[in-house]
């Protein structure tokens, strides 16, 4: 049960003027009085309305949807109108404080007044609804009466409509009968006319057929056939069926008669009829267009066979003119025959028969078969020059056919598939002048080659396909020619010698490389003209073979050999600037040669990739997967790597004596810090001698020059650190001098890519990172050496912090550089092992650490402080 709650009245309330709380007894009295007052109010309300409220609440229990609709229709801010009205909360609102209970009579009077007003309103509404039921029943009766009247009117209208319809049917019955009679009469008259025409046409057709009046037959036969189509649904009538059979018999007789006429005019055996074509045969061709298509095909077949019978006799396999060297005579013969046909028989056959093209196509089929037969018989006599000659003449003839004819008859020939159309060439080399020779270089009489056949040449390969089985002769010839070309390249290189420094050839791509790929391009274009199938795969194999030979014989075979006999050099000679250049293993010309071979290999690598793409474009799609020049590209990549390694070894070897001199200097006896040491000057001198030459000769391949710098740095810095460990013992001053030398070398290495260049370029970030990381380690080693070893714990912690190296061997080397005794080193090593951080679980058991190395900015600031210190001492 809800409890009435009153908040405590604020101190500023007028009804409560006391600034302090009352004593405990007074408070209890006040609370009792408040509860008694509230109880009286509730009692008064309950006595009058409690029972009515319960009944009303049970009756007016509305759903949330209905309550929401009422609120939208009759919006009200009165708390009494809310669905979730709470009596206790409402009373607390009316009497928020204890002092407000003084007005309880006024509030009760207001509520009673409001109740009386509501009762009056309800009473008025209820009285107003007394006669509503009676009025509704009266309105319903009136609506039912109106509906009955409406149904009556609709029924009357329907009856009148039915009577009108019946009247219209009686009026139009005679008119419909007249319409049907007219339609049947028209159909009968039309059918009788068609029947008369069919009967007369059949009689005329039979008479004209006997008289061979083909001109009239051509027009009449088509009309008879068209009229006969109207009688398909009347074939059950005997007379109609008889007429249809007579038409079929006339067509059959016409076909046999026309074939006999053509056989008589153009007999299969013997010579052609001396007289020209007759008008009878011309009209017979028009009739053949209406007859069964087999009649037309038979006429064409017999005429072409008779027209080309002389060709089979003249160019028999045992005749001299049948060989490849006289292949021009075949094409000259057919050209004459086509001209003769146009003059004599051009008007005899309908234009849509395309007889000229059909003769040419049949000639191509016969020629392909005959040439294949001859070449199989005399395969040993086929030479490359002769084969290319024949192919060139054949492709020229096929191009001539493409210009003269459309190729519409190719699909009409039984058993003949339409020639495959090669893909449109995308090789940029094809943009060159078409003056290249298809045959050998000495064969100047051959016609100039053209680009691969355009996609609109339907005759491509219609004859030249017969040469494809014999293209192995061409492939073998190219194998031999490429072998001779590689040998000539080797001989020319030996005769001319390597590229000289200071010339345009120094560091440039070898001319033989361009010659090789120009020859490759020529062979590829030739072979793609001849075939796009297996011969292209065989040619690709030849290309692979000689790409490898070029890489081995011309590139790798001419790389200078590095020598390792440097035992005769002395430290004193190495430290002299004038004699320091003698430490270089390769001469300037040899360096230029290495750079030239590197550039050539890089050019070959890029061009080989392009060659692979072009070969895949030329070859048939089903053979694309068999073209793969990855192995050859890897070979050129190996040549590039070997060339860079030679350059790195040469500069590295030139710096070795200086590093040896550094390790043998008495660093313990150095008394003061001066300028950079002589060995640093010697190393810088070698770098300034070699790097500008290499950079200038690799100007076209900047990425490989960057690789050279990175590889040299990766080789030199670990070697420098190893020689640094050999400098023992080292005094404090000696360590400072070494630190200054290390900083000088670091500065030179950072400027290595642009050293000696007028154009200053920022070194690549990857290279700078390697130099900073490696030389910073060298500087940290020297800083550890400079640090005092007492107390040992501080020294060990400093070592771990600076070097981040948990290898005891490295720590042992540091102790050797400091010149500590073995007994001191043992205790130091034991302390070092104890101070090492415990590796994380799962890590390798080896003594390896991973600490954050100082940033380059921090190291540069430390170096500047060291330089200031050295200047002060000086």
C-alpha positions in Angstrom: 0.0 0.0 0.0 1.3 3.4 -1.0 2.4 5.7 1.8 2.0 9.5 1.8 5.3 11.2 1.8 5.8 14.9 2.6 9.1 16.6 2.1 10.4 18.7 4.9 9.5 22.4 4.5 12.4 24.7 3.9 13.5 27.1 6.6 12.3 30.1 4.6 8.7 28.9 4.6 6.4 31.5 6.3 4.5 28.8 8.2 7.7 27.7 9.9 9.4 30.7 11.4 11.6 28.8 13.8 15.2 28.6 12.5 16.0 25.4 14.4 14.4 22.0 14.4 12.0 21.3 17.3 12.8 18.8 20.1 12.0 15.2 19.6 8.6 15.2 21.4 7.3 18.2 19.5 8.4 16.5 16.2 6.4 13.3 17.0 3.4 15.4 17.8 3.6 17.2 14.5 4.0 14.0 12.5 1.0 12.5 14.3 -1.1 15.6 13.6 -0.1 15.4 9.8 -1.0 11.7 9.6 -4.3 12.3 11.4 -5.3 15.1 9.0 -4.5 12.9 5.9 -6.5 10.1 7.4 -9.5 12.4 7.9 -9.3 13.5 4.2 -9.1 9.9 2.9 -12.0 8.9 5.2 -14.2 11.6 3.9 -13.5 10.7 0.3 -13.8 7.0 0.9 -17.2 7.3 2.6 -18.7 9.0 -0.4 -16.9 7.5 -3.5 -14.9 4.4 -2.6 -17.5 2.0 -3.8 -18.3 4.0 -6.9 -14.6 4.3 -7.9 -14.1 0.5 -7.7 -17.1 -0.1 -9.9 -16.1 2.6 -12.4 -12.5 1.4 -12.6 -13.7 -2.2 -13.3 -15.9 -0.9 -16.1 -13.5 1.7 -17.6 -10.4 -0.5 -17.9 -9.2 0.6 -21.4 -6.4 -0.9 -23.5 -3.3 1.1 -24.1 -4.2 1.6 -27.8 -7.6 3.0 -26.9 -6.1 5.2 -24.2 -3.6 6.6 -26.7 -6.4 7.4 -29.2 -8.4 9.2 -26.5 -5.3 11.3 -25.6 -4.8 12.2 -29.3 -8.5 13.2 -29.8 -8.9 14.9 -26.4 -5.5 16.2 -25.2 -5.5 17.2 -21.6 -2.9 18.3 -19.1 -5.1 17.5 -16.1 -3.5 14.7 -13.9 -6.9 13.2 -13.3 -7.2 12.4 -17.0 -4.0 10.3 -17.1 -4.3 6.5 -17.4 -1.7 5.9 -14.8 -3.3 8.3 -12.3 -2.0 7.7 -8.8 -4.0 9.0 -5.9 -1.1 9.2 -3.4 1.1 11.1 -5.8 -1.7 13.5 -6.6 -2.4 14.3 -2.9 1.3 14.8 -2.4 1.2 17.3 -5.2 -1.7 19.2 -3.7 0.0 19.1 -0.2 3.7 19.3 -0.8 4.5 20.5 2.7 3.1 20.2 6.2 2.1 23.8 6.2 -0.1 23.3 3.1 -2.5 21.1 5.1 -4.0 24.3 6.4 -5.8 24.7 3.0 -7.3 21.2 3.0 -10.9 22.4 3.3 -10.5 24.6 0.2 -9.0 21.8 -1.8 -11.8 19.4 -0.8 -14.4 21.9 -1.8 -12.8 22.5 -5.2 -12.7 18.7 -5.8 -16.3 18.4 -4.8 -17.3 21.3 -7.1 -15.4 19.6 -10.0 -17.2 16.4 -9.3 -20.6 18.1 -9.4 -19.8 19.7 -12.7 -18.7 16.4 -14.1 -21.9 14.8 -12.9 -23.9 17.6 -14.6 -22.1 17.1 -17.9 -22.6 13.3 -17.8 -26.3 13.7 -16.9 -26.7 16.1 -19.9 -25.0 13.7 -22.3 -27.0 10.7 -21.1 -30.3 12.5 -21.5 -29.2 13.6 -25.0 -28.7 10.0 -26.0 -32.2 8.8 -24.9 -33.8 9.0 -28.4 -30.7 7.9 -30.4 -31.8 4.3 -30.7 -35.3 5.2 -32.1 -33.8 7.6 -34.6 -31.3 4.9 -35.8 -34.0 2.3 -36.4 -36.0 4.8 -38.4 -33.0 5.7 -40.6 -32.4 2.0 -41.2 -35.9 1.4 -42.4 -35.7 4.3 -44.8 -32.4 2.9 -46.2 -34.0 -0.5 -46.8 -36.9 1.0 -48.6 -34.5 3.0 -50.9 -32.5 -0.2 -51.7 -35.7 -2.1 -52.7 -36.7 0.7 -55.1 -33.2 0.7 -56.6 -33.3 -3.0 -57.3 -36.6 -2.6 -59.0 -35.3 0.1 -61.3 -32.2 -2.1 -62.2 -34.4 -5.1 -63.1 -36.5 -2.9 -65.4 -33.4 -1.6 -67.2 -32.1 -5.2 -67.6 -35.4 -6.4 -69.1 -35.4 -3.6 -71.6 -31.8 -4.3 -72.6 -32.6 -7.9 -73.3 -35.5 -7.0 -75.5 -33.4 -4.5 -77.4 -30.7 -7.1 -78.0 -33.2 -9.6 -79.3 -34.6 -7.0 -81.6 -31.1 -6.2 -83.0 -30.3 -9.9 -83.6 -33.5 -10.3 -85.6 -32.6 -7.3 -87.7 -28.9 -8.4 -88.4 -29.6 -12.1 -88.9 -30.0 -11.7 -92.7 -27.0 -9.3 -92.9 -24.7 -11.9 -91.3 -25.9 -14.6 -93.6 -25.1 -12.3 -96.6 -21.6 -11.6 -95.1 -20.8 -15.3 -94.8 -22.0 -16.0 -98.3 -19.8 -13.2 -99.7 -16.7 -14.5 -97.9 -17.2 -18.1 -99.0 -17.9 -16.9 -102.6 -14.7 -14.8 -102.6 -12.6 -17.7 -101.3 -14.1 -20.1 -103.9 -13.5 -17.7 -106.8 -9.9 -17.1 -105.6 -9.3 -20.8 -105.2 -10.8 -21.5 -108.6 -8.6 -18.9 -110.2 -5.5 -20.4 -108.5 -6.6 -23.8 -109.6 -7.0 -22.6 -113.2 -3.6 -20.9 -113.0 -2.0 -24.0 -111.6 -3.5 -26.3 -114.1 -2.5 -24.0 -117.0 0.9 -23.4 -115.5 1.6 -27.1 -115.2 0.6 -27.7 -118.8 2.7 -24.8 -120.0 5.6 -25.8 -117.8 5.7 -29.3 -119.3 5.5 -28.0 -122.8 8.3 -25.4 -122.3 10.4 -28.0 -120.6 10.2 -30.2 -123.7 11.2 -27.3 -125.9 14.0 -26.1 -123.5 12.5 -22.6 -123.3 14.4 -22.0 -120.0 13.8 -18.2 -120.1 10.0 -18.6 -119.9 10.3 -21.6 -117.5 12.3 -19.6 -115.0 9.5 -17.1 -114.5 6.7 -19.6 -114.8 8.2 -22.2 -112.5 8.5 -19.7 -109.6 4.8 -18.7 -110.1 3.6 -22.2 -110.2 5.5 -23.0 -107.0 4.0 -20.0 -105.3 0.5 -20.9 -106.4 1.0 -24.5 -105.3 1.7 -23.3 -101.8 -1.9 -22.1 -101.5 -3.2 -25.7 -102.0 -1.2 -27.4 -99.2 -4.4 -27.8 -97.1 -6.2 -29.3 -100.1 -3.7 -32.1 -100.7 -6.3 -34.6 -99.7 -8.2 -33.9 -103.0 -7.0 -36.3 -105.7 -6.9 -33.7 -108.5 -4.8 -31.3 -106.4 -2.5 -34.1 -105.4 -2.1 -35.1 -109.0 -1.2 -31.5 -110.0 1.4 -31.4 -107.2 3.0 -34.6 -108.4 3.1 -33.2 -112.0 5.0 -30.1 -110.7 7.5 -32.3 -108.9 8.0 -34.4 -111.9 8.5 -31.3 -114.1 11.1 -30.0 -111.6 13.0 -33.3 -111.6 12.9 -33.4 -115.4 14.2 -29.9 -115.6 17.1 -30.6 -113.2 18.1 -33.7 -115.2 17.8 -31.9 -118.5 19.8 -28.9 -117.4 22.6 -31.1 -116.0 22.7 -32.9 -119.4 22.9 -29.6 -121.2 25.8 -28.5 -119.1 27.5 -31.9 -119.5 27.1 -31.6 -123.3 28.4 -28.0 -123.3 31.3 -28.7 -120.9 32.2 -32.3 -121.0 34.3 -33.8 -118.2 36.6 -35.4 -120.8 38.2 -33.6 -123.7 38.6 -29.9 -124.4 36.0 -27.3 -123.8 33.5 -26.4 -126.4 35.0 -23.9 -128.7 31.8 -21.8 -128.9 31.1 -19.3 -126.1 28.3 -19.7 -123.6 24.7 -19.9 -125.0 21.7 -18.0 -123.9 20.0 -21.4 -123.2 22.6 -22.1 -120.5 22.2 -18.7 -119.0 18.5 -19.2 -118.7 19.1 -22.7 -117.4 21.1 -21.1 -114.5 18.1 -19.0 -113.7 15.9 -22.1 -113.6 18.5 -23.8 -111.4 18.0 -21.0 -108.8 14.4 -22.1 -108.4 15.1 -25.8 -108.4 16.6 -27.9 -105.6 19.9 -26.3 -104.3 21.6 -29.6 -105.1 21.2 -28.9 -108.8 22.9 -25.6 -108.5 25.8 -27.2 -106.5 26.2 -29.9 -109.1 26.4 -27.4 -111.9 29.0 -25.3 -110.1 31.0 -28.4 -109.2 31.1 -29.8 -112.7 31.9 -26.4 -114.3 34.8 -25.7 -111.9 36.1 -29.3 -112.2 36.1 -28.9 -116.0 37.6 -25.4 -115.8 40.5 -26.6 -113.6 41.2 -29.9 -115.4 44.0 -28.3 -117.4 45.7 -27.1 -114.2 45.9 -30.7 -112.9 47.5 -31.8 -116.1 50.0 -29.0 -116.4 51.2 -29.1 -112.8 51.4 -32.8 -112.2 53.7 -34.0 -109.5 56.3 -35.2 -112.0 56.4 -32.0 -113.9 59.3 -29.4 -113.4 56.8 -26.5 -113.1 55.3 -28.3 -110.0 58.3 -27.6 -107.8 58.5 -24.7 -105.4 61.0 -22.6 -107.5 58.3 -22.2 -110.2 55.4 -21.6 -107.9 54.8 -18.3 -109.5 53.6 -20.1 -112.6 50.7 -21.6 -110.7 49.4 -18.3 -109.6 50.0 -16.7 -113.0 48.0 -19.5 -114.6 45.0 -19.0 -112.4 45.1 -15.3 -112.9 44.9 -15.9 -116.7 42.1 -18.3 -116.2 40.1 -15.9 -114.1 40.5 -13.2 -116.7 39.4 -15.6 -119.4 36.4 -16.7 -117.4 35.3 -13.1 -116.9 35.5 -12.5 -120.6 33.7 -15.7 -121.8 31.4 -16.8 -119.0 31.0 -13.8 -116.8 27.4 -13.2 -117.9 26.4 -16.9 -118.1 26.1 -17.5 -114.4 24.1 -15.2 -112.0 26.2 -12.7 -110.1 25.0 -14.1 -106.7 26.7 -17.4 -107.6 30.2 -15.7 -107.2 31.7 -18.1 -109.7 35.0 -16.3 -110.0 35.6 -16.6 -106.3 34.5 -20.2 -106.3 37.0 -21.0 -109.0 39.8 -19.3 -107.1 38.9 -21.0 -103.8 38.8 -24.4 -105.5 42.2 -23.7 -107.1 43.6 -22.9 -103.6 42.4 -26.2 -102.2 43.8 -28.2 -105.1 47.1 -26.2 -104.9 47.4 -26.8 -101.2 47.0 -30.6 -101.7 49.3 -30.8 -104.6 52.1 -28.7 -103.0 51.8 -30.9 -99.8 52.2 -34.0 -102.0 55.2 -32.6 -103.9 57.0 -31.4 -100.7 56.5 -34.8 -99.0 58.0 -36.5 -102.0 61.0 -34.1 -102.4 61.4 -33.1 -98.7 65.2 -33.4 -98.9 65.4 -30.9 -101.7 63.7 -28.1 -99.6 66.0 -25.3 -98.6 65.4 -22.3 -96.4 65.7 -19.8 -99.3 63.4 -21.8 -101.5 60.9 -22.4 -98.7 60.7 -18.7 -97.9 60.4 -17.8 -101.5 57.4 -20.1 -102.0 55.8 -18.9 -98.8 56.2 -15.3 -99.7 54.7 -15.8 -103.2 51.9 -17.7 -101.6 51.1 -15.1 -99.0 51.2 -12.4 -101.7 48.6 -14.4 -103.7 46.4 -14.8 -100.6 46.5 -11.1 -100.0 45.6 -10.5 -103.7 42.5 -12.8 -103.2 41.5 -10.8 -100.1 41.6 -7.6 -102.1 39.6 -9.1 -105.0 37.0 -11.2 -103.2 35.0 -11.1 -100.0 35.4 -14.7 -98.9 31.6 -15.3 -98.8 31.9 -18.7 -100.5 34.5 -20.2 -98.1 31.8 -21.6 -95.8 29.8 -23.0 -98.7 32.5 -25.5 -99.7 31.7 -28.9 -98.1 34.2 -30.0 -95.6 36.1 -26.7 -95.7 36.4 -24.7 -92.5 36.8 -21.0 -92.6 40.5 -20.1 -92.1 41.4 -18.9 -88.6 42.1 -15.2 -88.5 45.2 -14.2 -86.6 45.1 -11.7 -83.8 45.8 -8.1 -84.6 49.5 -7.5 -84.0 50.5 -5.3 -81.1 54.2 -5.6 -81.4 55.6 -2.1 -81.6 58.5 -3.3 -83.7 56.1 -3.8 -86.6 55.9 -0.1 -87.0 59.3 -0.2 -88.7 59.5 0.2 -92.5 58.4 -2.9 -94.3 61.7 -3.0 -96.1 63.1 -5.9 -94.2 63.9 -9.0 -96.2 61.9 -12.2 -95.5 64.5 -14.5 -96.9 68.2 -14.5 -96.2 70.2 -11.2 -96.3 71.7 -12.2 -99.7 68.3 -12.9 -101.3 67.6 -9.4 -102.6 65.2 -10.6 -105.3 62.5 -11.7 -102.9 59.6 -9.4 -102.4 59.5 -7.3 -99.3 57.6 -8.8 -96.4 54.5 -7.3 -95.0 53.1 -7.2 -91.5 51.1 -10.2 -90.3 47.8 -10.7 -91.9 45.1 -8.3 -90.9 42.0 -9.7 -89.3 39.9 -9.0 -92.5 41.8 -11.4 -94.7 39.7 -14.6 -94.9 42.1 -16.2 -97.3 45.1 -16.2 -95.0 46.5 -19.8 -94.8 44.2 -21.2 -97.4 47.3 -22.3 -99.4 50.2 -21.5 -97.1 49.0 -24.0 -94.5 50.7 -26.7 -96.5 54.2 -25.3 -95.7 53.7 -25.6 -91.9 54.9 -29.2 -91.6 58.2 -28.2 -93.4 58.9 -25.1 -91.3 61.4 -27.2 -89.3 63.8 -26.3 -92.1 63.3 -22.6 -91.3 63.7 -23.3 -87.6 67.0 -25.2 -88.1 68.3 -22.4 -90.3 67.5 -19.9 -87.6 69.3 -22.1 -85.1 72.4 -22.1 -87.3 72.2 -18.4 -88.1 71.9 -17.5 -84.4 74.8 -19.7 -83.5 76.9 -18.0 -86.1 75.7 -14.6 -84.9 76.8 -15.4 -81.3 80.2 -16.5 -82.5 80.5 -13.3 -84.5 79.6 -11.3 -81.3 82.3 -13.1 -79.4 84.9 -12.5 -82.1 84.0 -8.9 -82.4 84.3 -8.4 -78.7 87.7 -9.9 -78.6 88.8 -7.9 -81.6 87.5 -4.6 -80.5 88.2 -5.1 -76.8 86.1 -3.9 -73.9 84.6 -0.4 -73.8 87.1 2.3 -72.9 86.6 4.7 -70.1 85.8 8.3 -71.0 84.1 7.3 -74.3 80.5 7.0 -75.2 80.7 3.2 -75.1 81.9 3.2 -71.5 79.1 1.8 -69.3 76.7 1.7 -72.2 74.7 -1.3 -73.4 76.8 -3.5 -75.7 75.8 -3.0 -79.4 75.6 -6.8 -79.9 72.7 -6.9 -77.5 70.6 -4.7 -79.7 71.6 -6.6 -82.8 70.5 -9.9 -81.2 67.0 -8.6 -80.3 66.6 -7.0 -83.7 67.3 -10.4 -85.3 64.9 -11.9 -82.8 62.2 -9.5 -83.8 62.8 -10.2 -87.5 62.5 -14.0 -86.9 59.4 -13.6 -84.8 57.6 -11.5 -87.5 58.6 -14.0 -90.2 57.5 -17.0 -88.2 54.2 -15.4 -87.2 53.6 -14.8 -90.9 54.3 -18.5 -91.7 52.5 -20.1 -88.7 51.2 -19.4 -85.2 51.3 -23.0 -84.1 54.0 -25.4 -83.1 56.7 -23.7 -85.3 56.4 -20.6 -83.0 57.0 -22.9 -80.0 60.1 -24.3 -81.7 61.4 -20.8 -82.5 60.8 -19.9 -78.8 63.0 -22.8 -77.8 65.8 -21.5 -80.1 65.4 -18.0 -78.6 65.8 -19.4 -75.1 68.9 -21.4 -76.1 70.7 -18.4 -77.5 69.6 -16.0 -74.8 71.4 -18.3 -72.3 74.4 -18.5 -74.6 74.6 -14.7 -74.9 74.4 -14.4 -71.2 77.2 -17.0 -70.7 79.6 -16.2 -73.6 79.2 -12.4 -74.0 78.2 -11.2 -70.6 79.4 -13.6 -67.9 82.4 -14.8 -70.0 83.8 -11.3 -70.3 83.5 -10.2 -66.7 86.9 -9.5 -65.2 88.3 -12.1 -62.8 89.0 -10.8 -59.3 92.4 -11.8 -57.9 93.2 -12.3 -54.2 97.0 -12.0 -54.2 97.5 -9.0 -52.0 100.2 -10.4 -49.8 103.0 -8.1 -51.3 101.4 -4.9 -50.0 102.8 -3.3 -46.9 101.0 -1.2 -44.3 103.3 1.8 -44.9 102.6 1.8 -48.6 98.9 1.7 -47.9 99.0 4.7 -45.7 100.6 6.8 -48.4 98.1 8.7 -50.5 100.1 8.6 -53.7 100.5 4.8 -53.6 97.0 4.2 -52.2 95.5 3.8 -55.7 97.5 0.7 -56.3 95.2 -1.2 -53.9 92.4 -1.2 -56.5 92.0 -4.6 -58.1 90.3 -3.5 -61.3 91.4 -0.7 -63.7 89.1 2.0 -64.8 88.5 0.3 -68.1 87.6 -2.9 -66.3 85.2 -1.0 -64.0 83.6 0.4 -67.2 83.3 -3.0 -68.7 81.6 -4.4 -65.6 79.1 -1.5 -65.6 78.5 -2.0 -69.3 77.8 -5.7 -68.8 75.5 -4.8 -66.0 73.6 -2.3 -68.1 73.5 -4.8 -71.0 72.1 -7.5 -68.7 69.5 -5.1 -67.4 68.5 -4.2 -71.0 68.3 -7.9 -71.9 66.2 -8.7 -68.8 63.6 -6.0 -69.7 63.6 -6.9 -73.4 63.3 -10.6 -72.7 60.2 -9.9 -70.7 58.8 -7.9 -73.6 59.8 -10.6 -76.0 57.8 -13.2 -74.0 54.7 -11.0 -74.1 55.0 -10.5 -77.9 55.5 -14.2 -78.5 52.3 -14.9 -76.4 50.4 -12.4 -78.6 51.6 -14.1 -81.8 51.1 -17.7 -80.9 47.7 -19.6 -80.8 45.8 -19.2 -77.6 46.0 -22.9 -76.8 49.9 -22.7 -76.9 50.3 -19.6 -74.8 51.1 -21.5 -71.6 54.1 -23.2 -73.3 55.9 -19.9 -73.7 57.9 -19.2 -70.6 61.2 -17.2 -70.6 61.5 -17.0 -66.8 64.6 -19.1 -66.7 66.4 -16.8 -69.2 65.3 -13.7 -67.2 66.7 -15.3 -64.1 70.0 -15.9 -65.9 70.3 -12.2 -66.7 69.4 -11.4 -63.1 72.3 -13.6 -62.0 74.6 -11.7 -64.4 73.4 -8.4 -62.8 74.0 -9.8 -59.3 77.4 -11.1 -60.2 78.4 -7.7 -61.7 77.3 -5.8 -58.6 79.2 -8.3 -56.4 82.4 -7.8 -58.4 82.1 -4.0 -58.0 81.5 -4.4 -54.3 84.4 -6.9 -53.9 86.8 -4.6 -55.8 86.1 -1.6 -53.6 86.0 -3.8 -50.5 89.3 -5.3 -51.3 90.8 -1.8 -51.9 89.8 -0.9 -48.3 91.1 -4.1 -46.7 94.7 -3.0 -46.4 93.7 0.2 -44.7 91.5 -1.7 -42.2 94.4 -4.1 -41.6 96.7 -1.1 -40.9 94.0 0.3 -38.5 94.0 -3.0 -36.5 97.8 -3.0 -36.2 98.3 0.6 -35.0 99.4 1.0 -31.3 96.2 2.6 -30.0 97.4 2.3 -26.4 100.2 4.7 -27.1 98.2 7.4 -28.7 98.7 10.6 -26.7 96.3 13.1 -28.2 93.4 13.3 -30.5 94.2 14.8 -33.9 92.7 14.9 -37.3 91.3 11.7 -39.0 93.8 8.9 -39.2 95.8 8.0 -42.4 93.8 4.8 -42.8 90.6 6.8 -43.0 92.1 9.0 -45.6 93.1 6.0 -47.6 89.6 4.5 -47.4 88.0 7.8 -48.4 90.5 8.1 -51.3 89.5 4.7 -52.7 85.8 5.5 -52.4 86.3 8.8 -54.2 88.2 7.0 -57.0 85.8 4.1 -57.6 82.3 5.3 -56.7 82.1 8.3 -59.2 83.2 6.0 -62.0 80.6 3.4 -61.2 77.9 6.0 -60.7 78.6 7.7 -64.0 78.6 4.4 -65.9 75.4 3.3 -64.2 73.6 6.5 -64.8 70.9 4.7 -66.9 70.3 2.1 -64.1 70.1 4.1 -60.9 68.4 1.3 -59.0 71.4 -1.0 -59.5 73.8 1.7 -58.4 71.7 2.0 -55.2 72.0 -1.8 -54.8 75.8 -1.5 -55.2 75.9 1.1 -52.4 73.7 -1.0 -50.1 75.8 -4.2 -50.7 79.1 -2.4 -50.2 77.8 -0.9 -46.9 76.5 -4.2 -45.7 80.0 -5.7 -46.5 82.2 -2.9 -45.3 80.5 -2.0 -41.9 80.7 -5.6 -40.4 84.3 -5.9 -41.6 85.1 -2.5 -40.1 83.6 -3.6 -36.7 85.6 -6.9 -36.8 88.8 -4.9 -37.4 87.7 -2.6 -34.6 87.7 -5.5 -32.2 91.3 -6.3 -33.2 92.5 -2.9 -32.0 93.6 -3.9 -28.5 94.5 -2.7 -26.1 93.0 0.8 -26.5 93.6 3.8 -24.3 91.1 6.5 -23.5 92.7 8.8 -26.0 93.0 6.1 -28.6 89.3 5.3 -28.2 88.5 8.9 -28.7 90.6 9.0 -31.9 88.8 5.9 -33.2 85.5 7.4 -32.4 86.4 10.5 -34.4 87.6 8.2 -37.3 84.3 6.3 -37.1 82.3 9.4 -37.3 84.4 10.5 -40.4 83.7 7.2 -42.1 80.0 7.4 -41.2 79.8 10.9 -42.8 81.5 9.6 -46.0 79.2 6.5 -46.2 76.1 8.7 -45.8 77.3 10.8 -48.7 78.4 7.7 -50.7 75.7 7.8 -53.4 76.5 11.4 -54.3 80.2 11.6 -53.5 82.2 13.5 -56.1 79.0 14.6 -57.9 78.2 18.1 -58.8 74.5 17.3 -58.5 73.7 16.6 -54.8 71.0 14.0 -54.3 69.5 12.8 -51.1 70.5 9.2 -50.4 67.6 6.7 -50.4 66.1 6.2 -47.0 66.8 2.4 -47.0 70.5 3.1 -47.6 70.7 5.8 -44.9 69.0 3.5 -42.4 71.6 0.7 -43.0 74.5 3.2 -42.6 73.2 4.8 -39.4 72.4 1.4 -37.8 75.8 -0.2 -38.6 78.0 2.8 -37.8 76.0 3.6 -34.6 76.9 0.2 -33.3 80.6 0.9 -34.0 80.3 4.1 -32.1 78.6 2.4 -29.2 81.4 -0.1 -29.0 83.9 2.7 -28.7 81.8 4.5 -26.1 81.7 1.3 -24.0 85.5 1.0 -24.3 85.9 4.6 -23.2 83.7 4.0 -20.1 85.6 3.1 -16.9 85.2 -0.5 -15.8 84.9 0.5 -12.1 82.5 -0.2 -10.6 81.9 -3.4 -12.6 78.1 -3.3 -12.2 77.8 0.1 -13.7 80.1 -0.9 -16.6 78.1 -4.0 -17.3 74.8 -2.2 -17.2 76.2 0.5 -19.4 77.3 -2.1 -21.9 73.9 -3.8 -22.0 72.2 -0.5 -22.4 74.4 0.8 -25.2 75.0 -2.3 -27.3 72.0 -4.5 -26.5 74.1 -7.5 -27.2 73.7 -10.5 -24.9 76.5 -12.5 -26.6 79.4 -13.2 -24.1 81.9 -13.3 -27.0 81.2 -9.7 -27.9 81.5 -8.7 -24.3 84.8 -10.6 -24.1 86.1 -8.6 -27.1 85.2 -5.4 -25.4 87.2 -6.4 -22.3 90.2 -7.3 -24.6 90.0 -3.9 -26.2 90.1 -2.3 -22.7 93.2 -4.4 -21.9 91.8 -6.1 -18.7 93.6 -9.1 -17.2 92.1 -12.5 -17.5 91.2 -12.6 -13.8 89.3 -9.3 -14.1 87.7 -10.6 -17.3 86.4 -13.7 -15.6 84.7 -11.8 -12.8 83.3 -9.4 -15.4 81.9 -12.2 -17.5 80.3 -13.8 -14.5 78.7 -10.5 -13.6 77.6 -10.0 -17.2 75.8 -13.3 -17.2 74.1 -12.5 -13.9 73.0 -9.0 -15.1 71.5 -10.3 -18.4 67.7 -9.9 -18.5 65.8 -13.2 -18.5 64.5 -14.0 -22.0 60.8 -14.3 -22.4 59.2 -17.8 -22.4 59.4 -19.6 -25.7 62.4 -17.6 -26.9 65.6 -19.2 -28.0 68.0 -20.2 -25.4 70.9 -18.2 -27.0 72.1 -15.1 -25.3 70.4 -12.5 -27.5 68.8 -9.3 -26.4 66.6 -6.8 -28.1 66.9 -3.2 -26.8 65.7 0.0 -28.3 68.8 1.6 -30.0 69.4 5.3 -29.7 67.9 7.4 -32.4 70.1 9.0 -35.0 69.4 12.5 -33.6 70.6 11.4 -30.2 73.7 9.9 -31.6 74.5 13.0 -33.7 74.2 15.2 -30.6 76.5 12.9 -28.7 79.0 13.1 -31.5 78.9 16.9 -31.6 79.6 16.9 -27.8 82.5 14.6 -28.3 83.9 16.9 -31.1 83.6 19.9 -28.8 85.5 18.0 -26.1 88.2 17.0 -28.6 88.6 20.6 -29.8 88.9 21.9 -26.2 91.7 19.4 -25.5 93.5 20.3 -28.7 
